[in-house]
């Protein structure tokens, strides 16, 4: 008997499972708000220099740029002399008295003047937030293995609620950045525990559906954010609004049960048995739960216990030749996906279209993208789907370089298409990576892979700064990186209809069989598969 069969005995799809997934899904609904929050809280409105105190605003104070619009970062030194030429830099000076913003909505940009020479700080704030997700994944992943999934989930909810609320009351920009870093750490902890607890408590045949449901919670969250931002024009109130619900999630998480596998592997089998009996009673199968014994539970999870005792580290990913090649290709694909995804997701205001409508479109494209990905993975395979998603995304981003800025509709279509392809890439990578790595080193492999996508998402905002040298440079970098990631995916083996490797030896045998003359693939049992987890970019495994 396997754990899945034990789960069937206590009720694999009863009231407990639906309530469990709902409790895990509601925070994911709100997590997209934090990931993409700076699209609205750091929006940069049209601005120009504030006139000197002894002058009234007018064309003799504010020089006009080549595009016929007021210069954003310079003003005339002598406003009384209207005959000075506009293009003469020696008669101009920086905005010594601040800026005037043509907007009724405030943001961190308008409050702390993150424009002109300080505009890099806006991108730095987003990079530090992503660094929080990276560091949180490393630290909280290890703590999760030591203290359990549920305690880390509960503490992460509280951390995100407290740090998000703290960011809303930040008196200075450095304090705001520190709180945003802590928000990133909290998001990482929520992601790690949610994925594990969601997959464990539903039967194998329903994992893909339930995982898809959680993935769509993130997608729906992208629709909620523009509505909130439109209704709440003050950035502090918006920051507080998306943070307060996590105090409620903190309280509701006490109902969430601990991972049974983790309890058994850490020698807490009696507590695991008590939880299984509680679940059985909740699902109306109290008698079945009472029949379970401690010895039976340990015996049925004996294989997982023995596999857990096999000690492998990240160094083994690079020591063994086949794992080294896989890790290199997967790392490049993960890095490229995170790097290019956030170049589009966080660059909504660059396309000159209504910010709120475009964000809804950007969120909406994930729905058909994930559906098409599921079909492609099932019929074309993982190898083809992954390579195509990144190659198409890279092509779309590079095409933006050659489309004039005044063709806003064409640029928007390319950006939406590219974002949809990158969402597909994320969905495929979660499944593909899980199937490629053997069980004994799967968690380590997933952790290293997620590390690279966090590095990519952290560096992505900083690359935008190169646009000050030449506007086309960022898209060239993003596009080429996506193409390299797609090319690397071409060197990965196909896993469609292949049994999951349990050990390193299984992987090597699989490689040898792949080199033999092609035969009819063996169709594996459903219980052996890891389901598709089409989450958003910040809902991966650790």
Buried (B, 14 or more C-beta within 10 A) or exposed (E): EEBBEBBBBBBBBBEBBEEBBEBBBBBBBBBBBBBBBBBBBBBBBEBBBBBBEEBEBEEBBBBEBEEEEBBBBBBBEEBEEEEBEBEEEEBBBEBEEEBBBEBEBBBBBBBBBBBBEEBBBBBBBBBBBBBBBBBBBBBBBEBBBEBBBBBBBBBBBBBBBBBBBBBBEBEEBEEBBBBBBBBBBBBBBBBBBBBBBBBBBBBBBBBBEBBBBBBBBBBBBBBBBBEBBBEBBBBBEBBBBBBBBBBBBBEBBEEBBBBBBBBBBBEBBEBBBBBBBBBBBBBEBEEBBEEBEEEEBBEBBEEBBEBBEEEBEBEBBEEBEBBEBBBBBBBBBBBBBBBBBBBBBBBBBBBEBEBBEBBBBBBBBBBEBBBBBBEBBBEEBBBBBBBBBBBBBBBBBBBBBEBEEEEBEEBBBBBBBBBBBBBBBBBBBBBBBBBBBBBBBBBBBBBBBBBBBBBBBBBBBBBBBBEEEEEBBBBBBBBBBBBBBBBBBBEBBBBBEBBBBBBBEBBBEBBEEEEEEEEEEEEEEEEEBBBBBBBBBBBBBB
